Amino acid sequence: MPVSGQTVCVTGAGGFLASWMVKLLLERGYTVKGTVRNPDDPKNAHLKELEGAKERLILCKADLLDYESLKEAINGCDGVFHTASPVTDDPEQMVEPAVNGTKYVINAAAEAKVRRVVFTSSIGAVYMDPNRGPDVVVDESCWSDLEFCKNTKNWYCYGKAVAEQAAWEVSKEKGVDLVVVNPVLVLGTMLQATVNASIVHILKYLTGSAKTYANSVQAYVHVKDVALAHILVFETPSASGRYLCAESVLHRGEVVEILAKFFPEYPVPLKCSDEKNPRAQPYKFSNQKLKDLGLEFTPVKQCLYDTVKSLQEKGVLQVPTQKKDSIHIQS
Ligand SMILES: NC(=O)c1ccc[n+]([C@@H]2O[C@H](COP(=O)([O-])OP(=O)(O)OC[C@H]3O[C@@H](n4cnc5c(N)ncnc54)[C@H](OP(=O)(O)O)[C@@H]3O)[C@@H](O)[C@H]2O)c1
């Protein structure tokens, strides 16, 4: 295998997306140094079960606000995938670890002379711009308006945008080869046992906790595709700049319709909370850069299906038992 003998660091290895990156990297023959805050926490146990983990996965204890711990994890690596970040709209918890943690990672990567750093940014660093016209195609040239993020208290988007800016600045200053992936909302199969924020976005429509759906749109992508996108941009020498990672934009009405069709056994809300305003329209975007690298995106219906199946398999969602009548009809 061309990659055997290469060691890469994945920060926040136990998270939803990073777990998939660790899985795919191990399958490709890499040795992976995965940073976690607590290697003994049962929530990271799934990593040790991955194929190749026993031989080639090293879990390193590191916190984003502890430079020395990051330096130790990154030392001796050929590449770094910086994926760890808080995912919250609490400004106190979000901004400092996202921004300073990113600066630390790039500095440690420069010291270790790694070949390339791939940073997981977000659509939140791209599309929060109130002045963008409806016909503008959202692509890698777009940046979120920081004042707008602050004024609307979108601290997650603010933190990710400032962290990505810092990543570009420090990389330039230190001569680090940086490539950035900007995923939209990530869905799909969970490898980890705990439910992360983007999965809650769907879970609430299945548990009965959401009685209506919002009059808004959202772009989605499959977790496996996002993990693969990171590896593709790492392995392709000519890859550069930012890569928008999105499959399609749906109105919430379309999301609940798909969920209700696949899973009629759950109380999926079919009423919009806003009956006054016109239906929000999807924005246009381009995922051409990743397609040009050979990425084939999983259709959004499959993303939704895999998410619910995964929630069932993890025991988060009960699988309703079949009614006696329906068993009778089928037999
Ligand atoms: N999921 C999405 O829809 C989506 C979309 C666009 C971009 N992203 C980006 O993708 C990345 C992964 O997100 P995810 O959805 O996989 O979320 P996740 O499951 O919550 O994973 C986040 C990871 O970051 C770690 N982390 C948080 N704060 C840390 C700190 N101070 N020090 C060290 N590690 C820390 C967490 O560790 P603990 O387990 O110890 O808390 C966890 O492993 C993030 O950068 C996120 O911004 C996600």
The ligand as an SDF file (V2000), in Angstrom:
LIG
                    3D

 48 52  0  0  0  0  0  0  0  0999 V2000
  -21.3140   17.5720   12.3210 N   0  0  0  0  0  0  0  0  0  0  0  0
  -21.5040   18.5920   11.5140 C   0  0  0  0  0  0  0  0  0  0  0  0
  -22.6240   18.8170   11.0150 O   0  0  0  0  0  0  0  0  0  0  0  0
  -20.3440   19.4640   11.1040 C   0  0  0  0  0  0  0  0  0  0  0  0
  -20.5110   20.3410   10.0180 C   0  0  0  0  0  0  0  0  0  0  0  0
  -19.4500   21.1530    9.6310 C   0  0  0  0  0  0  0  0  0  0  0  0
  -18.2560   21.0990   10.3230 C   0  0  0  0  0  0  0  0  0  0  0  0
  -18.1280   20.2600   11.3890 N   0  0  0  0  0  0  0  0  0  0  0  0
  -16.8600   20.2460   12.1040 C   0  0  0  0  0  0  0  0  0  0  0  0
  -16.3890   18.9190   12.1620 O   0  0  0  0  0  0  0  0  0  0  0  0
  -15.6290   18.7300   13.3490 C   0  0  0  0  0  0  0  0  0  0  0  0
  -16.1370   17.5250   14.0850 C   0  0  0  0  0  0  0  0  0  0  0  0
  -17.4920   17.7160   14.4250 O   0  0  0  0  0  0  0  0  0  0  0  0
  -18.4280   16.5000   14.8650 P   0  0  0  0  0  0  0  0  0  0  0  0
  -19.7350   16.7440   14.2810 O   0  0  0  0  0  0  0  0  0  0  0  0
  -17.7350   15.2380   14.6430 O   0  0  0  0  0  0  0  0  0  0  0  0
  -18.5860   16.8170   16.4260 O   0  0  0  0  0  0  0  0  0  0  0  0
  -18.2580   15.9730   17.7290 P   0  0  0  0  0  0  0  0  0  0  0  0
  -18.7060   14.5820   17.5740 O   0  0  0  0  0  0  0  0  0  0  0  0
  -18.8170   16.7870   18.8520 O   0  0  0  0  0  0  0  0  0  0  0  0
  -16.6850   15.9940   17.7870 O   0  0  0  0  0  0  0  0  0  0  0  0
  -15.9490   17.0940   18.2370 C   0  0  0  0  0  0  0  0  0  0  0  0
  -14.6540   16.5840   18.8150 C   0  0  0  0  0  0  0  0  0  0  0  0
  -13.8600   17.6970   19.2640 O   0  0  0  0  0  0  0  0  0  0  0  0
  -13.3560   17.3970   20.5560 C   0  0  0  0  0  0  0  0  0  0  0  0
  -13.1410   18.6050   21.3490 N   0  0  0  0  0  0  0  0  0  0  0  0
  -14.0180   19.5740   21.6530 C   0  0  0  0  0  0  0  0  0  0  0  0
  -13.4370   20.4850   22.4310 N   0  0  0  0  0  0  0  0  0  0  0  0
  -12.1630   20.0710   22.6690 C   0  0  0  0  0  0  0  0  0  0  0  0
  -11.0710   20.5650   23.4180 C   0  0  0  0  0  0  0  0  0  0  0  0
  -11.1430   21.7000   24.1200 N   0  0  0  0  0  0  0  0  0  0  0  0
   -9.9180   19.8530   23.4140 N   0  0  0  0  0  0  0  0  0  0  0  0
   -9.8150   18.6950   22.7240 C   0  0  0  0  0  0  0  0  0  0  0  0
  -10.8210   18.1630   21.9960 N   0  0  0  0  0  0  0  0  0  0  0  0
  -11.9790   18.8530   21.9670 C   0  0  0  0  0  0  0  0  0  0  0  0
  -14.4100   16.5240   21.1810 C   0  0  0  0  0  0  0  0  0  0  0  0
  -13.8280   15.7930   22.2340 O   0  0  0  0  0  0  0  0  0  0  0  0
  -14.6690   15.2820   23.4950 P   0  0  0  0  0  0  0  0  0  0  0  0
  -15.3180   14.0090   23.0130 O   0  0  0  0  0  0  0  0  0  0  0  0
  -13.6430   15.0640   24.5440 O   0  0  0  0  0  0  0  0  0  0  0  0
  -15.6680   16.3450   23.8180 O   0  0  0  0  0  0  0  0  0  0  0  0
  -14.8380   15.6570   20.0120 C   0  0  0  0  0  0  0  0  0  0  0  0
  -13.9780   14.5570   19.8560 O   0  0  0  0  0  0  0  0  0  0  0  0
  -15.6990   20.0410   14.1100 C   0  0  0  0  0  0  0  0  0  0  0  0
  -14.5570   20.8060   13.7870 O   0  0  0  0  0  0  0  0  0  0  0  0
  -16.9510   20.6990   13.5460 C   0  0  0  0  0  0  0  0  0  0  0  0
  -16.8890   22.0980   13.6620 O   0  0  0  0  0  0  0  0  0  0  0  0
  -19.1400   19.4400   11.7950 C   0  0  0  0  0  0  0  0  0  0  0  0
  1  2  1  0
  2  3  2  0
  2  4  1  0
  4  5  1  0
  4 48  2  0
  5  6  2  0
  6  7  1  0
  7  8  2  0
  8  9  1  0
  8 48  1  0
  9 10  1  0
  9 46  1  0
 10 11  1  0
 11 12  1  0
 11 44  1  0
 12 13  1  0
 13 14  1  0
 14 15  2  0
 14 16  1  0
 14 17  1  0
 17 18  1  0
 18 19  2  0
 18 20  1  0
 18 21  1  0
 21 22  1  0
 22 23  1  0
 23 24  1  0
 23 42  1  0
 24 25  1  0
 25 26  1  0
 25 36  1  0
 26 27  1  0
 26 35  1  0
 27 28  2  0
 28 29  1  0
 29 30  1  0
 29 35  2  0
 30 31  1  0
 30 32  2  0
 32 33  1  0
 33 34  2  0
 34 35  1  0
 36 37  1  0
 36 42  1  0
 37 38  1  0
 38 39  2  0
 38 40  1  0
 38 41  1  0
 42 43  1  0
 44 45  1  0
 44 46  1  0
 46 47  1  0
M  CHG  2   8   1  16  -1
M  END
$$$$
